[in-house]
Amino acid sequence: MRKLTQEIKKKARTKIPRHEMPEQEPKDRIQNFDEVPFGFSLEDAQMEAIRCIDCKKPDCVEGCPVGIDIPGFLMQVADGEIAAAADTIREANFLPAVCGRVCPQDQQCEAVCIVGKKGDPVSIGALERFVADYERDNDLLKKPEIAPSTGKRIAVVGSGPAGLTAAAELVVRGHDVTVYEAFHRGGGVLVYGIPRFRLPMDIIDKDLEFLQSLGVKFEYNMVIGKVLSLDELLADGFDAVFLGTGAGLPKMLGVTGENLNGVYSANEYLTRIYLMDALEFPNAVTPLYQGKKVGVIGAGNTAMDVCRTAKRMGCDVTVYYRRSADEAPARTEELRHAREEFVDFKFLSNPVEFIGNDDYFVKQIKCEKMELSEPDDSGRRRPMGTGEYFIDDVDTVVFSLGCNVNPIIPTATPEIDTNQWGIVLVDEKTGMTSKEAIFAGGDLITGGSTVILAMGQAKDAAQGIHDYVMKK
């Protein structure tokens, strides 16, 4: 049988409409924590993949922080060669099932897709997810070739996307790798910061098991910077250390009432629910005070995770954001899902005070109505106060305004240079910090970004570590 890539000419491919993954109905999905999209069938995946015209200059590859050969794997999917497509993706990406679900493809690879210039871009993220799921469901995962042992020992601090990627890159180069994680299980922000309806736990666990099968060791309940210092790790025989501790220090507004009971940071709210199983209370031991009228401050991806989680906890939810919908930084898909799930949005609203009752529980939010100024030199329109205010009733508030970097290791290690915001400074090419043998990547060096960008930086740092230890 002729393959689709031979059967359908490039010009005809652009006329094929974009395929969207089937999803749970909104009224059903707000009653459960199951994954919202069901994923592509093989037939739909092939027809979506053939929309790629295999351009001579694939901007999508440059738009991918880890450099996946996107046209290559799409053509393999179109021809039904799914195992080969999985191999192609894994040459660059250790976490394809994760990235296919949570990465902002609409702002990266799909944003520069040539097909998208005149129509809808190819669904690259959904196809990456399809390939990864097909690989897992059909037991097609292959172990990469492991280089002979170098005799070098590398410590990786943090088991989020940066740490897991660094560990994978280093173990295949023949190094002895140990991952130190502060929590009682691996996965980092993938576990405590991303809801199960976006990223099921079994996907994370499969990746952790795969790393262990390659020889990576995990040490849990280890807060590096407290239990052990970096100097102690080096003295214990490690030749280099990779820091992937992320950005976990919440940002707040600094306004009256934000210390009232019922006011959370997104970190605490999501961590209690997804890492500590507060949604199962009292069957799980972690409680979570949860009212019925929740206000979420911010409109990024984490804010969407919070508001959609609160909806599943049975709450009426309103998102407050000081800019307009057009400036909301969340993924297009996440904003759509939130709206479909009956979340209310009050754009151009800036919280200025939280009002409590006699028992010091939050009961109201006071906001100033905003308007956008003319674009400045950066092209961004700034919100300006109008002097007009409104008050809404709330009994739970969750701040989702981003995070600063985790300060534990930089504070405990003054030799590591940071900038005025506490972001760790590294050599752009190697990822090495100002302290000999200490490397870093991910949110620790950006102040907060995406899973895939953290992975790209971890890959670069892993190469820097390999070059460093092999020259010692």
C-alpha positions in Angstrom: 0.0 0.0 0.0 1.3 3.4 -0.9 2.3 5.6 2.0 0.4 8.8 2.7 3.5 10.9 2.2 3.6 9.6 -1.4 -0.2 9.5 -1.9 -1.1 13.1 -0.9 0.8 15.9 -2.6 2.1 18.8 -0.6 -0.3 21.3 -2.1 -3.3 19.1 -1.2 -2.0 18.7 2.4 -2.6 22.3 3.2 -6.3 21.9 2.4 -6.8 19.2 5.0 -8.5 20.7 8.1 -6.7 20.6 11.5 -7.8 17.6 13.6 -8.5 18.3 17.3 -8.4 15.7 20.0 -11.7 14.5 21.4 -12.3 15.6 25.0 -14.6 15.0 28.0 -17.6 17.2 28.0 -17.2 20.2 30.4 -20.2 19.3 32.5 -18.7 15.8 33.0 -15.0 16.7 33.5 -15.6 19.2 36.3 -16.8 16.2 38.3 -13.6 14.3 38.1 -9.8 14.6 37.9 -9.4 12.4 34.8 -7.4 13.7 31.8 -9.5 16.0 29.7 -8.4 15.1 26.1 -8.7 11.5 25.0 -5.9 11.6 22.5 -5.8 10.8 18.7 -6.7 7.6 17.1 -4.1 6.2 14.7 -6.1 7.3 11.7 -6.6 10.8 13.0 -2.9 11.1 13.9 -1.9 10.1 10.4 -4.3 12.6 8.8 -3.1 15.4 11.1 0.6 14.6 10.5 0.3 14.6 6.8 -0.7 18.3 7.0 3.0 18.9 7.5 4.5 19.9 4.2 8.1 19.0 5.2 9.4 22.4 4.4 13.0 23.0 3.4 13.6 25.4 6.3 11.6 23.9 9.3 11.3 26.8 11.7 9.4 24.5 14.0 12.7 22.8 14.9 14.3 26.1 15.9 11.1 26.9 17.8 11.6 23.7 20.0 13.9 24.4 22.9 15.2 20.8 22.7 15.5 20.7 18.9 13.2 17.7 18.1 13.3 16.8 14.4 9.6 17.7 14.1 9.1 17.2 10.3 11.0 13.9 10.6 8.7 12.4 13.2 5.5 13.8 11.6 6.3 12.1 8.3 6.9 8.9 10.2 3.5 9.2 11.9 1.8 9.9 8.6 3.3 6.7 7.2 2.2 4.7 10.2 5.8 4.2 11.4 5.0 5.1 15.1 7.9 3.2 16.6 10.4 5.1 14.4 8.6 8.3 15.2 9.1 7.6 18.9 12.8 6.9 18.3 13.1 10.2 16.5 11.5 12.2 19.3 13.6 10.5 22.0 16.8 11.5 20.3 16.1 14.9 21.6 13.4 14.7 24.3 13.4 12.4 27.3 9.9 13.3 28.4 7.7 13.3 25.3 4.5 12.2 27.0 4.9 15.1 29.4 5.8 17.7 26.8 3.1 16.6 24.5 0.6 17.5 27.3 2.0 20.6 29.1 4.3 22.5 26.7 3.0 25.8 25.2 3.3 24.6 21.6 1.1 27.4 20.5 3.8 29.8 21.6 6.8 27.8 20.4 6.9 25.2 17.5 3.4 25.6 16.3 3.7 29.4 16.5 6.2 29.3 13.6 4.7 26.4 11.7 4.7 27.3 7.9 1.3 25.7 7.5 0.0 28.1 10.1 0.9 31.1 8.0 -2.3 30.6 5.9 -4.3 28.4 8.1 -4.1 26.4 11.3 -0.7 25.1 12.3 -0.1 21.3 12.5 -1.0 19.9 16.0 2.6 19.1 16.9 2.0 18.8 20.6 -1.0 16.5 20.2 1.0 14.3 17.8 4.0 14.1 20.2 1.6 13.0 22.9 0.1 10.4 20.6 3.5 8.9 19.7 4.6 8.8 23.4 1.3 7.1 24.4 1.4 4.7 21.6 5.0 3.8 22.5 4.0 3.2 26.1 0.8 1.3 25.4 2.5 -1.0 22.9 5.6 -1.6 25.0 7.9 -0.1 22.3 10.2 1.9 24.6 13.8 1.1 23.9 16.7 1.7 26.3 19.3 4.0 24.8 22.9 2.8 24.4 24.8 3.5 27.6 28.4 4.5 27.1 31.1 2.6 29.1 31.5 3.8 32.7 33.6 6.9 33.0 34.1 6.4 36.8 32.7 9.9 37.3 30.0 10.6 39.9 27.4 13.3 39.3 24.8 14.6 41.8 21.6 16.1 40.5 19.6 18.2 42.9 15.9 18.3 42.2 13.7 15.8 40.2 11.6 18.1 38.2 11.9 18.3 34.4 15.4 19.9 34.5 16.8 17.4 37.0 15.3 14.4 35.2 16.6 15.5 31.8 20.1 16.2 33.2 20.1 12.8 34.8 19.1 11.1 31.6 21.7 12.9 29.5 24.5 12.2 32.0 23.7 8.5 32.6 23.8 7.6 28.9 27.3 9.2 28.8 28.5 6.6 31.2 28.4 8.6 34.5 27.2 7.4 37.8 24.2 9.7 38.6 22.3 10.2 41.9 19.3 12.5 42.1 18.5 14.2 45.4 14.9 15.2 45.9 13.5 17.3 48.9 10.1 15.7 48.8 9.1 12.0 49.4 8.8 11.2 45.8 10.1 12.2 42.4 8.7 14.4 39.7 9.0 17.9 41.2 6.7 20.5 39.7 5.3 17.8 37.4 3.7 16.2 40.4 2.9 19.1 42.7 2.3 21.9 40.2 0.4 20.3 37.3 -3.0 18.8 37.8 -3.8 15.2 37.1 -6.4 16.2 34.5 -3.6 17.6 32.5 -0.8 15.2 33.4 -1.7 11.8 34.9 0.6 10.5 37.6 1.3 7.1 35.9 3.1 9.0 33.1 5.4 10.7 35.5 6.0 7.4 37.3 6.8 5.6 34.1 9.5 8.1 33.3 11.0 7.8 36.8 11.0 4.0 36.5 12.7 4.3 33.1 15.5 6.4 34.5 16.0 3.9 37.3 16.2 1.1 34.8 19.1 3.1 33.2 21.0 3.1 36.5 20.0 6.5 38.0 19.6 6.4 41.8 17.2 8.5 43.7 17.5 9.8 47.3 14.3 11.3 48.7 13.6 13.6 51.7 17.0 15.2 51.1 17.0 19.0 51.2 20.4 20.0 49.8 21.5 23.1 51.4 20.1 21.9 54.8 20.7 18.2 55.2 23.9 18.3 53.0 25.8 21.2 51.6 27.2 21.3 48.1 30.7 21.2 49.6 29.7 18.0 51.4 28.5 16.5 48.2 31.8 17.3 46.5 33.8 16.0 49.5 31.8 12.8 49.3 33.3 12.1 45.9 31.0 13.7 43.4 32.8 15.2 40.5 30.1 17.7 39.7 26.6 18.8 40.8 23.7 19.9 38.7 21.1 22.2 40.4 17.6 22.0 39.2 15.7 23.2 42.2 13.3 25.4 40.3 11.4 28.5 41.3 9.3 27.8 44.4 9.2 31.0 46.3 5.7 32.6 45.7 5.2 36.2 44.7 2.6 38.1 46.6 1.1 41.6 46.1 2.0 43.0 49.5 -1.5 44.5 50.1 -3.6 44.6 53.2 -5.2 41.3 54.1 -3.1 38.8 52.2 -2.1 37.1 55.4 -5.7 36.3 56.3 -6.8 32.7 56.7 -8.1 31.2 53.4 -5.4 33.1 51.4 -3.0 30.7 49.6 -0.1 30.9 47.2 -0.7 28.7 44.1 2.3 26.6 45.3 0.7 25.7 48.6 -2.7 25.1 47.1 -1.6 22.8 44.3 1.0 21.1 46.5 -1.5 20.2 49.2 -3.9 18.8 46.6 -1.6 16.9 44.2 1.5 16.0 46.3 -0.3 15.5 49.6 -3.6 14.2 48.3 -5.7 16.8 50.2 -8.5 16.2 47.6 -8.9 12.8 49.3 -9.3 14.2 52.8 -10.2 12.7 55.3 -9.0 9.5 53.6 -5.6 11.3 53.2 -4.1 13.0 56.2 -3.5 16.4 54.7 -6.4 18.9 55.2 -7.2 21.9 52.9 -9.5 24.7 54.0 -11.7 25.1 50.9 -14.5 27.6 50.7 -17.2 27.8 48.1 -16.3 31.2 46.4 -12.7 31.2 45.2 -10.8 34.1 43.8 -7.7 33.4 41.7 -5.2 36.2 41.1 -3.4 36.0 37.8 -4.0 34.5 34.3 -1.0 32.4 33.6 -0.9 28.6 33.1 -0.6 28.0 36.9 -3.6 30.3 37.5 -5.6 28.1 35.0 -4.5 25.0 36.9 -5.7 26.5 40.2 -9.1 27.7 38.9 -9.8 24.5 37.1 -8.8 22.5 40.2 -11.0 24.6 42.4 -13.9 24.0 40.0 -13.4 20.3 40.5 -13.5 20.8 44.3 -17.0 22.1 43.9 -16.4 25.9 44.0 -17.6 28.9 42.2 -14.4 30.4 40.8 -13.5 33.9 39.5 -10.2 34.8 37.9 -9.0 38.4 38.5 -6.3 39.8 36.1 -5.1 43.4 35.8 -4.7 43.3 32.0 -7.1 42.2 29.3 -7.8 38.8 27.9 -5.4 39.4 25.0 -2.5 39.9 27.4 -3.2 36.7 29.5 -0.1 34.6 29.4 -1.8 31.2 29.7 -1.8 28.8 26.9 -4.7 29.2 24.5 -6.0 25.7 25.2 -5.9 26.3 29.0 -7.9 29.5 28.7 -10.4 27.8 26.5 -10.8 24.9 28.9 -11.3 27.2 31.9 -14.0 29.1 30.1 -15.7 25.9 29.1 -15.6 24.7 32.7 -17.7 27.7 33.9 -14.9 29.7 35.4 -15.7 33.5 35.5 -13.1 36.1 34.4 -12.8 39.7 35.5 -10.1 41.2 33.4 -8.8 44.7 34.0 -9.2 44.1 37.7 -6.4 44.7 40.2 -6.8 43.5 43.8 -5.9 46.2 46.3 -7.2 44.8 49.6 -8.5 41.6 51.1 -11.2 42.0 53.8 -11.6 39.5 56.7 -14.3 38.6 59.1 -14.0 38.7 62.9 -12.2 35.3 62.9 -9.6 36.6 60.5 -10.8 34.6 57.5 -11.0 36.3 54.1 -14.5 37.3 53.2 -14.2 39.9 50.4 -11.8 41.1 47.7 -11.5 44.8 46.8 -10.3 45.6 43.3 -9.5 48.7 41.3 -10.8 48.8 37.7 -7.9 49.2 35.3 -7.5 50.4 31.7 -4.6 49.8 29.3 -2.2 52.6 28.3 -0.7 53.0 24.8 2.0 50.4 24.0 5.5 51.4 25.3 8.8 50.7 23.6 8.5 47.0 24.3 5.1 46.9 22.6 3.4 46.0 25.9 0.4 48.0 27.1 0.6 48.7 30.8 -2.4 48.6 33.1 -3.4 51.9 34.7 -5.8 52.5 37.6 -9.1 54.3 36.9 -9.8 55.2 40.6 -13.0 53.1 40.4 -13.4 50.2 42.7 -15.6 47.2 43.3 -15.9 44.5 46.1 -16.7 40.8 45.6 -17.5 38.2 48.2 -14.9 35.4 48.4 -14.0 32.8 51.1 -10.8 31.5 49.5 -8.1 33.4 47.5 -5.2 31.9 45.6 -2.3 34.0 44.4 -0.8 32.9 41.1 1.6 35.7 40.2 4.7 33.6 39.4 7.5 32.6 41.7 11.1 33.6 42.6 13.8 31.0 42.6 14.2 28.5 45.4 16.6 30.4 47.8 17.8 27.5 49.9 21.0 26.5 48.0 22.0 30.1 46.9 21.6 31.3 50.5 23.6 28.4 51.9 26.3 28.8 49.2 27.4 32.4 49.0 30.1 31.5 46.4 27.2 31.1 43.9 26.5 34.4 42.2 23.0 35.6 41.8 21.4 38.7 40.4 19.2 41.2 42.2 16.2 38.9 42.0 18.0 35.9 43.4 18.3 34.2 40.0 21.5 32.0 39.7 24.0 33.2 37.1 25.6 30.7 34.9 27.9 30.5 31.9 25.5 30.5 28.9 27.4 27.8 27.0 28.3 25.4 29.8 25.7 26.1 32.5 28.4 26.3 35.2 27.8 28.7 38.1 30.5 30.9 39.7 31.3 27.9 42.0 33.7 25.3 40.6 32.0 22.1 39.6 28.5 23.4 40.3 26.1 23.7 37.3 22.5 24.8 37.1 19.5 24.9 34.7 15.7 25.4 34.6 13.7 27.9 36.6 16.7 28.4 38.9 18.4 30.4 36.2 15.4 31.9 34.5 13.2 32.8 37.5 10.3 30.7 36.1 9.6 29.5 32.6 8.3 26.3 30.8 9.0 22.6 31.2 10.5 22.3 27.7 12.8 25.4 28.2 14.1 23.9 31.5 14.8 20.7 29.7 16.7 22.4 26.9 18.9 24.2 29.5 19.4 20.9 31.4 20.6 19.3 28.1 23.1 22.1 27.6 24.3 21.9 31.2 24.7 18.1 31.0 27.0 18.6 28.0 28.9 21.2 30.0 29.2 18.8 33.0 30.4 15.9 30.7 33.1 18.1 29.2 34.2 19.4 32.6 34.5 16.0 34.4 36.2 14.3 31.4 38.9 17.0 31.4 39.6 16.7 35.1 
